[in-house]
Amino acid sequence: MPESPPARGPLAGLRVLDASRVLAGPFCTMLLGDLGADVVKIERPGAGDETRYWGPPFLESRDGAVRDATYYLSINRNKRSLTLNLRDAEGRRVLQRLAAEADVFIQNFRPGTEASLGADYETLAEVNPRLVYCAISGFGPTGPDRLRLGYDLLMQGFAGLMSITGEEGRPPVRVGVAVIDLATGAYALAGILAALRVRDQTGRGQRVDLSLLASGVSLLTYAAQSYFATGRQPRLSGSGHPNLVPYQAFCGADGRWFVVGVGSDEQWRRLAAALDLAGGGEPRFATNAGRVTFRDDLIPELVRAFAQRPAAEWVARLDRAGVPAGPVHGVGEVFADPQVRALGLEEEVNHPAFGRFLTVGSAFAFSETPPALRFAPPILGQHTEEILREAGFSAAEIGRFRAAGTI
């Protein structure tokens, strides 16, 4: 197996030990890897990250020897895979040797189990006082629910997001992707970078705690502030907005959906003129406050107007009028869109087992140190020997680890 390509990007030279799995942690470490960090993904021998099996769909090698779910492949590029049994004393010794030279350690172990794995903050900070240690949990490190497990679905309900998503009279709806997991991963990235900055100033690392619950509650933002001010549960309004009208999806004459987002009274006047709307000049609709108050009168009038022409015609007309509007794309349409392609948001990966396949590109853009897709999501244990050799273990030791099931 050839050596991995050299790191590039603003975080080149940073070593990250990633003992997390599923989504929040791996999403964070993928972002770190995109930015140039050397990310070592620590996985259980013979099993690996659960998301390798979260399918179909799967990609499979021609000989059937390697098969991974597309879920796993979406969030694990720019990492190297090390299989390591942390329930084995030798495995814990290997982890501590790796941690001594690492900058970041990230985990989302079941609460209360990290000490038994030799992967708690106190143990690793003693080995390396400069280590930034990031722990991700469902409910946080304190409180009566701290030992409970948490998945994104549970947290979308628990943190209130499902109570404000969907339509009146319909069942609760989750956001179409695991938004709380993804937000937690992004928060973890910010927390890690902030802790690294402090370390550069003081010489000492620290523990950074993230929880799905805290992330989910933080996403309530203006919905929570409205509740604090009024004491009222925010109203369900489908694709609509509690504080802006019109700001939602509409259907054109061809059955295609598009969105219109009016963020100012001037944009409203442009919209009313573009539609030649009968009620456009009514004083009660002149301000956003009035349009919110009388939304139930205004929206049906807009629905009738937009039903007269195809969606694409409305989008073009409103765009010319300076009114924010756009299509509701299917996923395939997203990646066919020229603007998405111009931003490089579709990239090709060359995988050692699956060959070439497409993946979502990085959202980061830097003028001097751009992110790079350096290598594909790793096969389970693909880089184990490479990483152990780098850490100074001999061929004989590596062979003994393999025979004992440590790796």
Disulfide bonds with the S-S distance in Angstrom:
none
